[in-house]
Amino acid sequence: MRRSATTKKPVLGRLVLPGLEDADAEQLEPHESYEGLRIEGGDLSGRDLTGTTFTECELVGVTAHTTILQHGRLVETRLERLNAPVLDATRSTWRDVELLGSRIGALDIYDAQIRSTHVVGSKFDWINLRSSTLEDVLFEDCTIDELDLGGVTATRVSFVNCRAGSVSLAHARLTDVDLRGLEVGSISNLEGMSGATLDAQQVTALAPAFASHLGIRVEG
């Protein structure tokens, strides 16, 4: 595959949500579709919202501990100050989504479709994105203790002023994935880094790991 001379940035539009109708978190049900709602506060902990679709919605200050959002759809939706120690969003779809100022412990979002998504000022203990497809995704001012990108297909994904304790890239397929703004403690499965962009300082810091991976002996 021929690669471009410069790394392409995520293509993101501005999310505008006019004329939203105030609603109560208690009214949400699984396999239902909601459009044009604004939900502020409320507790969705332990709720099953499997297959629920949110279109042009805004959820602010909601607690969602052990909430199940499997096969859910978030389209042109903003999540702000979401508090979720454990959130199951496996096989969900995110398109034109903003996740702002949130605190999520374990985010299980494997085998998901994530496109045109902007994650800002949020903290995660663990993000499981295994086997997911990411396209035009930007992480900005985020802290992630463990980031699992095993088996992902990622295109135009960037990190700005972010930090990750560890990143796993087993069998990842990356195109225009910019890691220059990501401070990483450790990276496993270095063979999955093909298609990523690093700066010179990162390459120098990872040189011993690259040498070990390639079976190179470095002697003074």
Protein Blocks (a to p, Z undefined) as FASTA:
>chain_A
ZZdfbdcdddddddddehiacddfklpcehiacehiaceejifehiacehiacehiadeh
iacehiafehiacehiacehiacfbacfehiacehiadehiacfbdcfehiacehiaceh
iacfbdcfehiacehiadehiacfbacfehiacehiadehiacfbdcfehiacehiafkl
pccfbdchkllmgoiacdfklmmmmmmmmmmmnopacdZZ
